[in-house]
Amino acid sequence: MKTPKGLVRWALLLVAGAASMVTAGCGVAPGPSIVRDGNAQVGKKLIVSYGCGACHTVPGIYTARGLVGPPLSFYSRRTMIAGELPNVPDNLVRWLMNPPAIEPETAMPDLGLSEEQARDIAAYLYTLH
């Protein structure tokens, strides 16, 4: 029996949401200390220098008031990245390094971030509670 893609995606979202509720209840959530070698202060500067605020509203960055992409408020509480991946540090780093490789139809461009830069930006995003 063939399962519709939408149903599979919905089930994965449900499972990811339930898992995040369980981990949140245990006091375990993504955070800057989980992003291996990530520096949140450097990440904040990279968000400014790469112009992420042209598309996103980013708390803590006054100039980041874009309305094209989703606002990044409370990023650490999200369960999914772009509706495609569970929101865990390694997935966020992969996403930041090359979004179209994960979701070909995304409007988010490949900015050519190095892994170190992506880790720094991820560390900053996980400070957004």
OpenMM code with the backbone's topology and positions (N, CA, C; nanometers):
from openmm import Vec3, app, unit

residues = "MET LYS THR PRO LYS GLY LEU VAL ARG TRP ALA LEU LEU LEU VAL ALA GLY ALA ALA SER MET VAL THR ALA GLY CYS GLY VAL ALA PRO GLY PRO SER ILE VAL ARG ASP GLY ASN ALA GLN VAL GLY LYS LYS LEU ILE VAL SER TYR GLY CYS GLY ALA CYS HIS THR VAL PRO GLY ILE TYR THR ALA ARG GLY LEU VAL GLY PRO PRO LEU SER PHE TYR SER ARG ARG THR MET ILE ALA GLY GLU LEU PRO ASN VAL PRO ASP ASN LEU VAL ARG TRP LEU MET ASN PRO PRO ALA ILE GLU PRO GLU THR ALA MET PRO ASP LEU GLY LEU SER GLU GLU GLN ALA ARG ASP ILE ALA ALA TYR LEU TYR THR LEU HIS".split()
positions = [
    Vec3(0.0834, -0.1169, 0.0000),
    Vec3(0.0000, 0.0000, 0.0000),
    Vec3(0.0888, 0.1245, 0.0000),
    Vec3(0.0614, 0.2158, -0.0884),
    Vec3(0.1398, 0.3378, -0.1001),
    Vec3(0.0864, 0.4427, -0.0023),
    Vec3(0.1771, 0.5051, 0.0749),
    Vec3(0.1391, 0.6067, 0.1734),
    Vec3(0.1594, 0.7447, 0.1132),
    Vec3(0.0581, 0.8319, 0.1209),
    Vec3(0.0737, 0.9668, 0.0667),
    Vec3(0.1852, 1.0423, 0.1390),
    Vec3(0.2646, 1.1180, 0.0604),
    Vec3(0.3777, 1.1930, 0.1156),
    Vec3(0.3326, 1.2877, 0.2269),
    Vec3(0.2192, 1.3539, 0.2100),
    Vec3(0.1694, 1.4481, 0.3103),
    Vec3(0.1413, 1.3794, 0.4430),
    Vec3(0.0882, 1.2574, 0.4369),
    Vec3(0.0575, 1.1831, 0.5586),
    Vec3(0.1864, 1.1449, 0.6319),
    Vec3(0.2875, 1.1039, 0.5570),
    Vec3(0.4154, 1.0685, 0.6172),
    Vec3(0.4771, 1.1917, 0.6817),
    Vec3(0.4759, 1.3059, 0.6124),
    Vec3(0.5322, 1.4292, 0.6678),
    Vec3(0.4564, 1.4690, 0.7942),
    Vec3(0.3235, 1.4589, 0.7920),
    Vec3(0.2421, 1.4933, 0.9095),
    Vec3(0.2789, 1.4035, 1.0268),
    Vec3(0.2962, 1.2738, 1.0017),
    Vec3(0.3325, 1.1800, 1.1087),
    Vec3(0.4693, 1.2131, 1.1664),
    Vec3(0.5650, 1.2472, 1.0799),
    Vec3(0.6980, 1.2849, 1.1277),
    Vec3(0.6927, 1.4112, 1.2123),
    Vec3(0.6135, 1.5085, 1.1709),
    Vec3(0.5988, 1.6310, 1.2499),
    Vec3(0.5382, 1.6004, 1.3862),
    Vec3(0.4397, 1.5116, 1.3882),
    Vec3(0.3756, 1.4737, 1.5133),
    Vec3(0.4753, 1.4070, 1.6075),
    Vec3(0.5550, 1.3150, 1.5547),
    Vec3(0.6543, 1.2457, 1.6358),
    Vec3(0.7598, 1.3444, 1.6861),
    Vec3(0.8075, 1.4344, 1.5984),
    Vec3(0.9083, 1.5328, 1.6395),
    Vec3(0.8526, 1.6253, 1.7463),
    Vec3(0.7274, 1.6655, 1.7300),
    Vec3(0.6649, 1.7526, 1.8307),
    Vec3(0.6524, 1.6828, 1.9640),
    Vec3(0.6122, 1.5573, 1.9620),
    Vec3(0.5995, 1.4819, 2.0868),
    Vec3(0.7360, 1.4642, 2.1521),
    Vec3(0.8375, 1.4357, 2.0720),
    Vec3(0.9720, 1.4195, 2.1264),
    Vec3(1.0220, 1.5486, 2.1887),
    Vec3(0.9903, 1.6611, 2.1252),
    Vec3(1.0371, 1.7877, 2.1817),
    Vec3(0.9653, 1.8189, 2.3123),
    Vec3(0.8380, 1.7801, 2.3242),
    Vec3(0.7660, 1.8027, 2.4494),
    Vec3(0.8260, 1.7178, 2.5609),
    Vec3(0.8646, 1.5957, 2.5271),
    Vec3(0.9246, 1.5077, 2.6273),
    Vec3(1.0573, 1.5646, 2.6733),
    Vec3(1.1432, 1.6058, 2.5764),
    Vec3(1.2730, 1.6590, 2.6160),
    Vec3(1.2587, 1.7918, 2.6872),
    Vec3(1.1620, 1.8739, 2.6480),
    Vec3(1.1427, 2.0012, 2.7176),
    Vec3(1.0999, 1.9749, 2.8611),
    Vec3(1.0162, 1.8744, 2.8813),
    Vec3(0.9717, 1.8406, 3.0154),
    Vec3(1.0853, 1.7888, 3.1022),
    Vec3(1.1878, 1.7325, 3.0407),
    Vec3(1.3028, 1.6823, 3.1156),
    Vec3(1.4081, 1.7895, 3.1370),
    Vec3(1.3817, 1.9099, 3.0877),
    Vec3(1.4776, 2.0174, 3.1028),
    Vec3(1.5925, 2.0091, 3.0032),
    Vec3(1.5770, 1.9293, 2.8965),
    Vec3(1.6810, 1.9170, 2.7960),
    Vec3(1.6298, 1.9835, 2.6696),
    Vec3(1.7001, 2.0842, 2.6244),
    Vec3(1.6623, 2.1532, 2.5012),
    Vec3(1.7891, 2.1973, 2.4310),
    Vec3(1.7822, 2.2169, 2.2981),
    Vec3(1.9006, 2.2655, 2.2295),
    Vec3(1.9472, 2.3966, 2.2918),
    Vec3(2.0731, 2.4197, 2.2903),
    Vec3(2.1265, 2.5433, 2.3439),
    Vec3(2.2678, 2.5664, 2.2944),
    Vec3(2.3215, 2.6836, 2.3202),
    Vec3(2.4536, 2.7168, 2.2690),
    Vec3(2.5602, 2.6165, 2.3095),
    Vec3(2.5493, 2.5574, 2.4272),
    Vec3(2.6514, 2.4630, 2.4708),
    Vec3(2.6471, 2.3336, 2.3906),
    Vec3(2.5361, 2.3060, 2.3227),
    Vec3(2.5231, 2.1837, 2.2444),
    Vec3(2.5881, 2.1991, 2.1071),
    Vec3(2.5980, 2.3209, 2.0551),
    Vec3(2.6576, 2.3421, 1.9235),
    Vec3(2.8089, 2.3329, 1.9403),
    Vec3(2.8609, 2.2185, 1.9005),
    Vec3(3.0044, 2.1932, 1.9136),
    Vec3(3.0855, 2.3056, 1.8508),
    Vec3(3.1711, 2.3676, 1.9288),
    Vec3(3.2615, 2.4722, 1.8816),
    Vec3(3.1904, 2.5960, 1.8271),
    Vec3(3.0645, 2.6148, 1.8593),
    Vec3(2.9917, 2.7330, 1.8132),
    Vec3(3.0101, 2.8499, 1.9088),
    Vec3(3.0210, 2.9705, 1.8541),
    Vec3(3.0368, 3.0917, 1.9330),
    Vec3(2.9196, 3.1847, 1.9006),
    Vec3(2.8269, 3.1987, 1.9945),
    Vec3(2.7055, 3.2763, 1.9711),
    Vec3(2.7351, 3.4227, 1.9394),
    Vec3(2.8349, 3.4820, 2.0030),
    Vec3(2.8661, 3.6235, 1.9769),
    Vec3(2.9194, 3.6424, 1.8350),
    Vec3(3.0013, 3.5507, 1.7897),
    Vec3(3.0487, 3.5559, 1.6514),
    Vec3(2.9313, 3.5322, 1.5570),
    Vec3(2.8433, 3.4389, 1.5933),
    Vec3(2.7255, 3.4102, 1.5110),
    Vec3(2.6372, 3.5323, 1.4921),
    Vec3(2.6193, 3.6092, 1.5980),
    Vec3(2.5390, 3.7313, 1.5898),
    Vec3(2.6006, 3.8279, 1.4889),
    Vec3(2.7318, 3.8427, 1.4925),
    Vec3(2.8006, 3.9311, 1.3979),
    Vec3(2.7891, 3.8788, 1.2550),
    Vec3(2.7952, 3.7468, 1.2389),
    Vec3(2.7812, 3.6878, 1.1056),
    Vec3(2.6409, 3.7102, 1.0495),
    Vec3(2.5403, 3.7008, 1.1342),
    Vec3(2.4025, 3.7258, 1.0898),
    Vec3(2.3912, 3.8672, 1.0347),
    Vec3(2.4571, 3.9622, 1.1000),
    Vec3(2.4569, 4.1008, 1.0522),
    Vec3(2.5352, 4.1109, 0.9213),
    Vec3(2.6554, 4.0555, 0.9177),
    Vec3(2.7412, 4.0731, 0.7996),
    Vec3(2.6884, 4.0009, 0.6756),
    Vec3(2.6188, 3.8911, 0.6934),
    Vec3(2.5622, 3.8201, 0.5778),
    Vec3(2.4256, 3.8755, 0.5370),
    Vec3(2.3740, 3.9710, 0.6117),
    Vec3(2.2481, 4.0350, 0.5735),
    Vec3(2.1260, 3.9492, 0.5951),
    Vec3(2.1310, 3.8583, 0.6921),
    Vec3(2.0166, 3.7702, 0.7186),
    Vec3(1.8911, 3.8506, 0.7532),
    Vec3(1.9119, 3.9695, 0.8082),
    Vec3(1.8003, 4.0547, 0.8467),
    Vec3(1.7242, 4.1135, 0.7290),
    Vec3(1.7751, 4.0968, 0.6081),
    Vec3(1.7002, 4.1410, 0.4909),
    Vec3(1.5769, 4.0532, 0.4702),
    Vec3(1.5847, 3.9288, 0.5179),
    Vec3(1.4727, 3.8347, 0.5029),
    Vec3(1.4081, 3.7961, 0.6349),
    Vec3(1.4853, 3.7957, 0.7428),
    Vec3(1.4358, 3.7489, 0.8728),
    Vec3(1.4356, 3.8603, 0.9771),
    Vec3(1.3399, 3.8554, 1.0664),
    Vec3(1.3459, 3.9340, 1.1886),
    Vec3(1.4206, 3.8477, 1.2893),
    Vec3(1.5270, 3.9040, 1.3472),
    Vec3(1.6104, 3.8280, 1.4396),
    Vec3(1.6200, 3.9044, 1.5708),
    Vec3(1.5659, 3.8488, 1.6777),
    Vec3(1.5766, 3.9153, 1.8085),
    Vec3(1.7219, 3.9423, 1.8455),
    Vec3(1.7437, 4.0587, 1.9061),
    Vec3(1.8777, 4.0950, 1.9488),
    Vec3(1.9577, 4.1651, 1.8413),
    Vec3(1.9032, 4.1709, 1.7196),
    Vec3(1.9713, 4.2398, 1.6097),
    Vec3(1.8757, 4.3448, 1.5547),
    Vec3(1.8984, 4.4679, 1.5941),
    Vec3(1.8075, 4.5778, 1.5634),
    Vec3(1.7805, 4.5927, 1.4136),
    Vec3(1.8823, 4.5724, 1.3313),
    Vec3(1.8673, 4.5920, 1.1873),
    Vec3(1.8014, 4.4731, 1.1174),
    Vec3(1.7814, 4.3634, 1.1869),
    Vec3(1.7234, 4.2432, 1.1260),
    Vec3(1.5717, 4.2463, 1.1393),
    Vec3(1.5070, 4.3064, 1.0405),
    Vec3(1.3614, 4.3252, 1.0442),
    Vec3(1.2929, 4.2759, 0.9170),
    Vec3(1.3534, 4.1797, 0.8490),
    Vec3(1.2984, 4.1294, 0.7235),
    Vec3(1.1685, 4.0538, 0.7423),
    Vec3(1.0891, 4.0538, 0.6368),
    Vec3(0.9579, 3.9877, 0.6405),
    Vec3(0.9420, 3.8812, 0.5326),
    Vec3(1.0502, 3.8486, 0.4639),
    Vec3(1.0431, 3.7465, 0.3582),
    Vec3(1.0424, 3.6071, 0.4182),
    Vec3(1.1418, 3.5787, 0.5034),
    Vec3(1.1504, 3.4504, 0.5719),
    Vec3(1.0830, 3.4592, 0.7069),
    Vec3(1.0713, 3.3477, 0.7753),
    Vec3(1.0044, 3.3498, 0.9061),
    Vec3(1.0857, 3.4269, 1.0097),
    Vec3(1.0176, 3.4897, 1.1054),
    Vec3(1.0910, 3.5509, 1.2159),
    Vec3(1.1588, 3.4396, 1.2955),
    Vec3(1.2744, 3.4687, 1.3506),
    Vec3(1.3515, 3.3662, 1.4207),
    Vec3(1.3371, 3.3753, 1.5720),
    Vec3(1.2311, 3.4421, 1.6170),
    Vec3(1.2007, 3.4501, 1.7600),
    Vec3(1.1805, 3.3102, 1.8161),
    Vec3(1.2252, 3.2895, 1.9379),
    Vec3(1.2067, 3.1620, 2.0078),
    Vec3(1.2606, 3.0429, 1.9279),
    Vec3(1.3674, 3.0652, 1.8533),
    Vec3(1.4184, 2.9600, 1.7661),
    Vec3(1.4506, 2.8312, 1.8416),
    Vec3(1.5045, 2.8438, 1.9615),
    Vec3(1.5446, 2.7241, 2.0362),
    Vec3(1.4269, 2.6351, 2.0734),
    Vec3(1.3064, 2.6884, 2.0675),
    Vec3(1.1875, 2.6102, 2.1038),
    Vec3(1.1244, 2.5379, 1.9851),
    Vec3(1.1736, 2.5626, 1.8672),
    Vec3(1.1131, 2.5018, 1.7479),
    Vec3(1.1511, 2.3547, 1.7361),
    Vec3(1.0601, 2.2785, 1.6811),
    Vec3(1.0855, 2.1352, 1.6666),
    Vec3(1.1400, 2.0983, 1.5293),
    Vec3(1.1138, 2.1811, 1.4287),
    Vec3(1.1540, 2.1477, 1.2924),
    Vec3(1.2294, 2.2629, 1.2283),
    Vec3(1.3141, 2.2292, 1.1332),
    Vec3(1.3856, 2.3264, 1.0512),
    Vec3(1.3225, 2.3211, 0.9128),
    Vec3(1.2625, 2.4318, 0.8714),
    Vec3(1.2008, 2.4442, 0.7387),
    Vec3(1.0998, 2.3328, 0.7103),
    Vec3(1.0405, 2.2755, 0.8137),
    Vec3(0.9441, 2.1682, 0.7951),
    Vec3(1.0049, 2.0400, 0.7411),
    Vec3(1.1370, 2.0310, 0.7408),
    Vec3(1.2059, 1.9178, 0.6793),
    Vec3(1.2884, 1.8336, 0.7749),
    Vec3(1.3500, 1.8980, 0.8746),
    Vec3(1.4453, 1.8290, 0.9612),
    Vec3(1.4144, 1.8549, 1.1077),
    Vec3(1.4357, 1.7584, 1.1944),
    Vec3(1.4246, 1.7862, 1.3377),
    Vec3(1.5247, 1.8949, 1.3764),
    Vec3(1.4822, 1.9840, 1.4640),
    Vec3(1.5667, 2.0956, 1.5046),
    Vec3(1.6691, 2.0504, 1.6091),
    Vec3(1.7787, 1.9987, 1.5582),
    Vec3(1.8936, 1.9626, 1.6421),
    Vec3(2.0150, 2.0312, 1.5802),
    Vec3(2.1188, 2.0586, 1.6614),
    Vec3(2.2320, 2.1375, 1.6122),
    Vec3(2.2945, 2.0894, 1.4813),
    Vec3(2.3217, 1.9617, 1.4674),
    Vec3(2.3865, 1.9158, 1.3437),
    Vec3(2.3000, 1.9412, 1.2210),
    Vec3(2.1687, 1.9244, 1.2348),
    Vec3(2.0792, 1.9525, 1.1227),
    Vec3(2.0762, 2.1012, 1.0904),
    Vec3(2.0759, 2.1861, 1.1936),
    Vec3(2.0746, 2.3299, 1.1689),
    Vec3(2.2032, 2.3729, 1.0984),
    Vec3(2.3147, 2.3183, 1.1385),
    Vec3(2.4414, 2.3514, 1.0718),
    Vec3(2.4352, 2.3101, 0.9250),
    Vec3(2.3864, 2.1900, 0.8976),
    Vec3(2.3708, 2.1443, 0.7574),
    Vec3(2.2811, 2.2380, 0.6798),
    Vec3(2.1677, 2.2772, 0.7399),
    Vec3(2.0721, 2.3671, 0.6751),
    Vec3(2.1381, 2.5011, 0.6431),
    Vec3(2.2065, 2.5579, 0.7392),
    Vec3(2.2686, 2.6888, 0.7187),
    Vec3(2.3769, 2.6848, 0.6113),
    Vec3(2.4467, 2.5731, 0.6007),
    Vec3(2.5538, 2.5620, 0.5021),
    Vec3(2.5006, 2.5525, 0.3599),
    Vec3(2.3831, 2.4921, 0.3401),
    Vec3(2.3307, 2.4779, 0.2041),
    Vec3(2.1819, 2.4427, 0.2075),
    Vec3(2.0953, 2.5411, 0.2314),
    Vec3(1.9516, 2.5132, 0.2401),
    Vec3(1.8920, 2.4449, 0.1167),
    Vec3(1.9278, 2.4872, -0.0065),
    Vec3(1.8670, 2.4213, -0.1229),
    Vec3(1.9017, 2.2732, -0.1364),
    Vec3(2.0114, 2.2287, -0.0763),
    Vec3(2.0461, 2.0860, -0.0809),
    Vec3(1.9469, 2.0036, -0.0002),
    Vec3(1.8841, 2.0661, 0.0995),
    Vec3(1.7874, 1.9966, 0.1841),
    Vec3(1.6455, 2.0178, 0.1339),
    Vec3(1.6150, 2.1395, 0.0943),
    Vec3(1.4812, 2.1732, 0.0434),
    Vec3(1.4993, 2.2531, -0.0857),
    Vec3(1.4998, 2.1838, -0.2004),
    Vec3(1.5274, 2.2504, -0.3278),
    Vec3(1.4359, 2.3690, -0.3593),
    Vec3(1.3162, 2.3692, -0.3073),
    Vec3(1.2219, 2.4775, -0.3371),
    Vec3(1.2314, 2.5951, -0.2393),
    Vec3(1.3254, 2.5928, -0.1461),
    Vec3(1.3360, 2.6992, -0.0483),
    Vec3(1.3771, 2.8311, -0.1133),
    Vec3(1.3327, 2.9403, -0.0540),
    Vec3(1.3754, 3.0723, -0.0990),
    Vec3(1.5077, 3.1116, -0.0336),
    Vec3(1.5488, 3.0356, 0.0682),
    Vec3(1.6731, 3.0687, 0.1379),
    Vec3(1.7925, 3.0261, 0.0529),
    Vec3(1.8806, 3.1219, 0.0227),
    Vec3(1.9936, 3.0893, -0.0652),
    Vec3(2.1070, 3.0193, 0.0073),
    Vec3(2.1923, 2.9564, -0.0713),
    Vec3(2.3180, 2.9033, -0.0205),
    Vec3(2.4122, 3.0225, -0.0110),
    Vec3(2.4479, 3.0622, 0.1104),
    Vec3(2.5329, 3.1789, 0.1316),
    Vec3(2.6815, 3.1451, 0.1286),
    Vec3(2.7130, 3.0177, 0.1119),
    Vec3(2.8524, 2.9774, 0.1088),
    Vec3(2.9181, 2.9780, 0.2459),
    Vec3(2.8375, 2.9553, 0.3505),
    Vec3(2.8925, 2.9535, 0.4856),
    Vec3(2.9836, 2.8334, 0.5054),
    Vec3(3.0911, 2.8546, 0.5777),
    Vec3(3.1764, 2.7432, 0.6172),
    Vec3(3.1065, 2.6714, 0.7332),
    Vec3(3.1547, 2.5531, 0.7668),
    Vec3(3.0959, 2.4818, 0.8800),
    Vec3(3.1143, 2.5613, 1.0089),
    Vec3(3.2291, 2.6238, 1.0264),
    Vec3(3.2539, 2.7037, 1.1466),
    Vec3(3.1553, 2.8208, 1.1557),
    Vec3(3.1333, 2.8898, 1.0453),
    Vec3(3.0381, 3.0013, 1.0449),
    Vec3(2.8967, 2.9522, 1.0750),
    Vec3(2.8592, 2.8399, 1.0154),
    Vec3(2.7254, 2.7842, 1.0398),
    Vec3(2.7100, 2.7447, 1.1870),
    Vec3(2.8133, 2.6908, 1.2476),
    Vec3(2.8076, 2.6545, 1.3898),
    Vec3(2.7921, 2.7786, 1.4768),
    Vec3(2.8609, 2.8861, 1.4410),
    Vec3(2.8492, 3.0096, 1.5176),
    Vec3(2.7084, 3.0682, 1.5067),
    Vec3(2.6532, 3.0696, 1.3863),
    Vec3(2.5170, 3.1209, 1.3683),
    Vec3(2.4174, 3.0326, 1.4418),
    Vec3(2.4343, 2.9015, 1.4320),
    Vec3(2.3461, 2.8089, 1.5037),
    Vec3(2.3531, 2.8346, 1.6537),
    Vec3(2.4731, 2.8567, 1.7058),
    Vec3(2.4886, 2.8839, 1.8496),
    Vec3(2.4084, 3.0076, 1.8880),
    Vec3(2.4104, 3.1114, 1.8040),
    Vec3(2.3314, 3.2312, 1.8347),
    Vec3(2.1813, 3.2004, 1.8292),
    Vec3(2.1382, 3.1300, 1.7255),
    Vec3(1.9943, 3.1015, 1.7124),
    Vec3(1.9422, 3.0229, 1.8324),
    Vec3(2.0245, 2.9339, 1.8871),
    Vec3(1.9806, 2.8568, 2.0037),
    Vec3(1.9786, 2.9387, 2.1331),
    Vec3(2.0285, 3.0621, 2.1285),
    Vec3(2.0133, 3.1498, 2.2458),
    Vec3(1.8770, 3.2184, 2.2458),
    Vec3(1.8040, 3.2068, 2.1380),
    Vec3(1.6747, 3.2737, 2.1227),
    Vec3(1.5651, 3.1873, 2.1836),
    Vec3(1.5359, 3.2131, 2.3096),
    Vec3(1.4370, 3.1340, 2.3845),
    Vec3(1.3044, 3.2000, 2.3723),
] * unit.nanometer
topology = app.Topology()
chain = topology.addChain("A")
for resn in residues:
    res = topology.addResidue(resn, chain)
    for name in ("N", "CA", "C"):
        topology.addAtom(name, app.Element.getBySymbol(name[0]), res)
